Amino acid sequence: MDLARWLLVAVLSALIVASGVAVVYVKHENRRLFMELQGFYKVRDQLDEEWGRLLLEQSTLARQGRVERLARERLGMVVPDSSEVVIITLIKW
């Protein structure tokens, strides 16, 4: 019976040590994943800032005056006279 108790104590001690190691591993993994998550948040914030800059640049480039000026300068386009404008009406059936 003494051997059975000693074996039980040894098994329980091994399980306690294994449990402690598992706790340390899980805490370490949790910290590692948290740091990785913080890195992803930083990248997300940088991408949000870049997106805002790109939206501002897009609105600047798409201004009506700029588009009209580029159409005149680069493409030689002009605003047609009212006599050159043809209005087409849609006939409903």
Buried (B, 14 or more C-beta within 10 A) or exposed (E): EEEEEEEEEEEEEEEEEEEEEEEEEEEEEEEEEEEEEEEEEEEEEEEEEEEEEEEEEEEEEEEEEEEEEEEEEEEEEEEEEEEEEEEEEEEEE
